[in-house]
Amino acid sequence: QVQFVESGGGLVQAGGSLRLSCAASGSTFRINAMGWYRQAPGNQRELVAGISSGGSTNYADSVKGRFTISRDNAKNTVYLQMNSLKPEDTAVYYCYAEGSLLLSSSRTYWGQGTQVTVSS
């Protein structure tokens, strides 16, 4: 019911940059917060960054000062600028959108994920 178009993942060397983008859409879908979680092999999924419809942001401590999340509400699109990438940033990054469909309560929807690999 909710579709995601994610792009921007890839392979970079340590110290490099990537920019992820994610557009969410769906009929009667009202979006509140958007952002990314990530999951590395053998690890639990963790929140990387989130942004509310009003522009309030939240970052994992490990990425503060390096990553910047932004949002285009008109396009239901969220961006994650990732600078000074480290090997420990290597993971599958999953876009999420928290919102509600018609006659439904608010819940979180997930994209397919995009691989980010940072070589040392």
N, C-alpha and C positions, 0 to 999 in steps of 0.2 A: 504493500500500500504506500510505503514511503520509499522513494528512490534516492540514491546517492550517486553523484559523479565525483570521483576522487582522482586527483592527479598530483604529480610533483615528486613522487618518490624516486629513488634511484641509488646509485653507488657513488660515494664521494670519499675523498681522503680526509683525514682528521684536519680540522681547521677550516674546512670548506662549508658551503652553505647550500641549503635547499629551501624551496618554498612549496608547501603543500596547499592545495585548495580542495574545497569540498562544497558542492552545491546539493542541497536537499530539496525535494519537491514531493508533492502528493496532493491529490484532490482533498479539499477540506482540512488540510494539515495546517495547524497553527503552531509555529515554532517559538519556543522560548530561548533556552540556552543551546549553544552549539560548541563543539570543540573536538579534541582528540584524546583518546586513550592510546596506550601502546603496550605491546606484549613481546618480550624477548623469549627465546626458547628456554623452557624450564622455569620461567617466572610467571607471576600473576599479572594480570592486566592492571595497569596503573594510569591514573589521570595525568596527562601532560599539561593541558591548558584548556580552559573553558571561557566562554564569553556569553553574557546574558544579552537579551534583546536591547537592554538599555546601555550596554557597553561596559559593564563591570567585568573585570577579568580575574582569572585565578590561574596560578602556575604551580607546577611542582617545584619544590625547592631546588632540585637538581638542574632545572633549565632556566631559572630566573637569571635575567641579565643576558641570556643567549637567545632565547626564543621570544617571539612576539606574535600574539594572536590578534586578528582583526576581523571585521565582519562587515558585509554589505547586506543590510536587511532587505533592501529592495530586491536583491537577487537570491536571498536565502543562501548566501555563500559565506563560508568562513575560510580564513587563510592563516597559515602558520609559517612565519618566517623563522627558519632555523639557521643560526649562525654559530661559528666556532664549534662545529660538530665534533663529537668525541666518539671513540669506538663504543663506549657504553650507551650511546644513543641508538645503536643498532637494534631494530625491532620492527615489528609490523605495527603500523600506525592506523588506528581505526577512528574514522570520523563518527561523531554521534550528533544527534539532534534530539533535544527534549521538547516535547510538545504534545498536542492532542489532535486527534481526528474528530470528525463530527460525532457527537453523542458518545465520546469516549473520554476517559480520564487521561491525565497527562502521563506519559511514559517515555522511555528512552529508546530510540531507534538507531541502528548501527549500519555503517557502510561495510563494504567488503574488505577493506584494509589495503594499505599500500606498503611495500617493503622499503625501509630505509636502511642502508648498509654503509657504515663508516669504517674505512680501513685505516689501520695505524701506519 
